[in-house]
Amino acid sequence: MRRGHLLWGVIILILGSFIYFGVERWASIQKKEYQIKADRQSEIKANRLINKGLESSSLFGIRLGDSAVALRLSLEYGVPNSGIWESEDIKKVTEQPSGIIKGTTTNNLAGFGFVLKLNDFIDPSIHDGVYINLNNDFEDYYIKYQPYGTGKIHSIIASLKTEWKSDGHETCVKDLRPYAIAVAERIKKENLFERIVIVDNFYPKIDGEHNYPEIFFKNNKFKSTGEYILVIKGWCQVSTKEAFLELAASRLGVPYEKWSKIMKSITEQKELDLKKEFNDDANKEKKIDKSGL
């Protein structure tokens, strides 16, 4: 009997040990998986905060990510009484049915995109310091925006008043660099994340008119890649003797495929409108000489 009890005791002890260490191992694995998941969530949150901070940077008082439609309306009509722009208000400043802001161009200023020049809507005595901070060294102000949704601003551009010399590109970069550095230093102070890395390539380059001086803001987790969050860029158009300073958020930009699709839709609508106008005109009663017809 004693041997049987002893044997059962040994078996129970062994089984208990297996169960105990098995539970401990399972708990350890669960703890590691939970920690990995928590670290991943923390990483995602940190990256989102960095992106959000940089992608809401401003230039001349205009903030990236804000609504281009709201800015356009505010410049012309001030602040809405209700605090919110209604659909009828929006229709006043947009083309229908596309929703493109009236006055928008799709030229190659700072690459493809939907560009709105603000000067025609700015009254310095009213708007300076309210919707835009005008700078005596710059003359023309532009935004590039998403032509859908609220029309998020993804790029802010201004032309510098300059006097060109024979070495056009190098002079342009020298003229623009102090402003680019001032903007970079301010944005750095506004975003005190240790992960943010600033890459300064704002210098003259070979074939400079097509090889732009730039200052990049990157997340150091992706430093080795070409990915950046924010860029301060100089545009030196030597042929027209123009110099532009641009602040742009890459992720807010319009992908080329989407831009191309929207442009195709706009062209098709213009062709339909032209066809309708032509038919309406052609169907009008006209006095013609029908001799010999």
Secondary structure, 3 states (H helix, E strand, C coil): CHHHHHHHHHHHHHHHHHHHHHHHHHHHHHHHHHHHHHHHHHHHHHHHHHHHHHCCCEECCEECCCEHHHHHHHHHHCCCCCCCCCHHHHHHHECCCCCCECCCECCCCCCCCCEEECHHHCCHHHHECCCECCCCCEEEEEEEECCCCCCEEEEEEEEECCCCCCCHHHHHHHHHHHHHHHHHHHHHHHCCCCCEEEEEECCCCCCHHHCCCEEEEEEHHHCCCCCCCEEEEEEEEHHHCEEEEEEEEHHHCCCHHHHHHHHHHHHHHHHHHHHHHHHHHHCCCCCCCCCCC
